[in-house]
């Protein structure tokens, strides 16, 4: 998967960097409007105005409004998570390694990047059209997590224990962001870390 502009190799020129920044801002404003007033009620003209570009510029980056709902390239963290997870010490359990990975990854993000990522994930659980457009993205994330845990534990991704663990992790992650979307004053990453701690505690019962 292609990483977000923040985690891609540096662009080769000013024009490329400006294009990446413009694309990110257009989609960021689109996601905000989708959350605030709904997907169907949001027009491309409104998105363009919020991003301070012309409607034709929006269509230059996104052929349709539906493409704006696809989040696989918007503040994507998967490449960074994969790298950091594989660097975790061998004595940690898979769940401990995942917790340390998430802590490290989000510590590397700027406040603006963390806020944008929270908004992205909140949109997923709040806007039905975003959820539908990104079902494949969630499935791919689950697959990648399964492969990472399988490699770490010497098992196969199809192992029932691996599938149970990764499914539980995805479930608590979605629950954490759903709570945050309803109570936006909280910290979803702190909630997720706490939920993963309770998951580890429950798995040991």
Secondary structure, DSSP 8 states (H G I E B T S, - for coil): ----GGGS---SSHHHHHHHHHHHHHHHHHHHHHHHH-TTT--HHHHHHHHTS-HHHHHHH-SSHHHHT--TTSS--HHHHHHHHHTS-TTS-HHHHHHHHHHHHHHHS-HHHHHHHHHHHHHHHH-HHHHHHTHHHHHHHHHHHHHHHHHHHT--TT-HHHHHHHHHHHHHHHHHHHHHHHSTTS-HHHHHHHHHHHHHHHHT-
